[in-house]
Structures are given as C-alpha cells and as structure tokens.
Amino acid sequence: MRKIVAIVLLLSMAVLTGMAYAEEIKMVGTVSKIEMAADKKSANVLLKDVKSGAEVTIVVVDELTLDKFNDKRIVDGDEIRCRYDNESGKNVSKIFKKTAGC
C-alpha cells in the first residue's frame, strides 16, 4: 500500500511541476514590425520565422531591448535570435538580440 501511495505522490508532483513552467521556445526570425506601447515600457514585435515562414508576435518588456528599439539599433528587416515563453497565450521575450551581435 505504501508503494502505491508513493508512486501516486511522485506522479502528481511530476505533473504539477511540469505545469508550473511555461514552454520556452527558441527562434530565429526577421523583424517585420515593431509597435512600441504609449508608455514605452513594452513593445509588440512581429517576427517572421526563418525556417517555417510563420509570423509570431513577441511581447518585449526588458529595458535593454526597448532601448535598442528607441535608438534604432534594432529596426525592421533585422535578423533576430529570440527565446520566449508562451505564458497564458502571450509570447513574452526572455532573450532578444541580433544574430550578428549588437
């Protein structure tokens, strides 16, 4: 009986920890459009995936990347290497930088 309880507990912990983490996705794409928010504390960036050609909207909130948008160091047409989490239906950027370096 103890073995069954232990197995059930282990399985339930594995399921719960798997659900707690958002899926991290890596992508290389070309910037199609950058839309800064009015308060300049976030931006929606439309990227076209190099491999599949699919368009993905990424929400960028980190100050370093937002400064690069404002300084025009990242503009439409630049190739970007990006990692993002798919949190509650929004693709929130974790890493967002040019493939050639910046």
C-alpha distance (Angstrom), angle and dihedral (degrees) to the residues before:
residue distance angle dihedral
M1 . . .
R2 3.81 . .
K3 3.80 91.3 .
I4 3.79 91.5 54.1
V5 3.81 92.0 49.7
A6 3.80 90.8 47.6
I7 3.80 92.1 50.1
V8 3.81 92.1 48.2
L9 3.82 90.9 49.8
L10 3.79 92.7 49.0
L11 3.80 92.6 48.9
S12 3.79 93.3 47.6
M13 3.83 91.1 49.3
A14 3.80 90.6 50.0
V15 3.80 91.3 50.9
L16 3.80 93.4 47.2
T17 3.81 94.6 48.1
G18 3.79 90.8 47.8
M19 3.79 90.5 53.8
A20 3.80 93.7 48.4
Y21 3.80 94.2 64.8
A22 3.77 122.2 72.2
E23 3.76 118.8 -133.4
E24 3.82 111.8 -95.6
I25 3.78 113.8 -146.4
K26 3.82 128.1 -167.7
M27 3.78 121.0 -151.0
V28 3.79 142.8 167.6
G29 3.76 113.3 -153.3
T30 3.79 147.9 148.4
V31 3.80 120.1 -104.0
S32 3.81 109.6 -115.4
K33 3.79 99.9 171.0
I34 3.82 139.2 0.6
E35 3.81 118.9 -158.3
M36 3.80 114.9 -174.4
A37 3.80 118.2 -156.3
A38 3.82 117.3 -116.9
D39 3.82 91.5 -108.9
K40 3.84 90.8 47.7
K41 3.82 90.9 -130.4
S42 3.80 95.2 113.1
A43 3.78 141.5 18.4
N44 3.78 137.6 -159.4
V45 3.80 111.7 -138.5
L46 3.79 123.5 -168.2
L47 3.82 110.6 -147.4
K48 3.79 127.2 -172.9
D49 3.81 110.0 -145.1
V50 3.81 112.0 -123.7
K51 3.82 94.3 -145.8
S52 3.80 103.8 41.4
G53 3.81 102.4 19.4
A54 3.82 90.2 -130.1
E55 3.79 118.6 144.6
V56 3.80 116.3 -127.0
T57 3.81 128.0 -174.5
I58 3.81 113.4 -140.4
V59 3.82 124.7 -166.5
V60 3.82 111.1 -140.7
V61 3.81 118.5 -162.9
D62 3.82 105.8 156.4
E63 3.81 114.8 109.6
L64 3.81 96.4 -135.4
T65 3.80 93.3 59.6
L66 3.81 92.5 41.1
D67 3.81 88.6 54.6
K68 3.81 88.9 52.7
F69 3.81 89.4 53.8
N70 3.82 91.6 49.5
D71 3.84 92.9 46.9
K72 3.83 90.4 47.6
R73 3.82 91.4 -121.2
I74 3.81 86.7 128.7
V75 3.81 113.9 40.7
D76 3.81 140.1 156.1
G77 3.79 111.4 -58.7
D78 3.82 96.6 30.3
E79 3.80 118.1 129.9
I80 3.80 110.5 -122.2
R81 3.81 134.8 -164.6
C82 3.78 108.2 -148.9
R83 3.80 141.2 178.0
Y84 3.75 118.7 -167.7
D85 3.79 141.9 168.1
N86 3.75 122.0 -129.5
E87 3.81 96.8 -135.0
S88 3.80 116.5 176.3
G89 3.77 92.9 -29.1
K90 3.83 95.5 -46.3
N91 3.79 123.1 106.2
V92 3.81 102.2 -136.5
S93 3.80 115.9 -168.1
K94 3.80 120.8 -122.9
I95 3.83 98.2 170.2
F96 3.80 123.6 16.5
K97 3.82 120.1 169.6
K98 3.77 143.2 133.7
T99 3.78 116.0 -87.1
A100 3.82 90.9 -131.8
G101 3.81 91.4 50.7
C102 3.75 130.7 -102.4
